[in-house]
Amino acid sequence: MASFLVGLLIGGLVGGTLALLFAPASGKQFQQQVGETIDRLSGEVRTAAEQRRKELEEELNRLRQGRIQLE
């Protein structure tokens, strides 16, 4: 899952940057678009990381329950 997050982040940054570089826009528009893209991507990465954390916590709890039952 970590490789997915890294791929998502890198792909998003590269794709967003290329799209912005090849789109005609003024300097201020470009800065605004870059800022919006960074905000969107950081939100997506944060959401994916939070989801993965929840999954790992659930897995840890299941493993702990199994260990308690074995003892």
LINVEN-V657315 format. One record per helix or strand of 2 or more residues. SS is the DSSP state (hx for helix, st for strand). FROM is the first residue (numbers start at 1). LEN is the number of residues. Records with the same first field share a line. If there is no record, write none. Layout:
# LINVEN-V657315
SS=FROM-LEN / FROM-LEN
This chain:
# LINVEN-V657315
hx=2-21 / 27-44
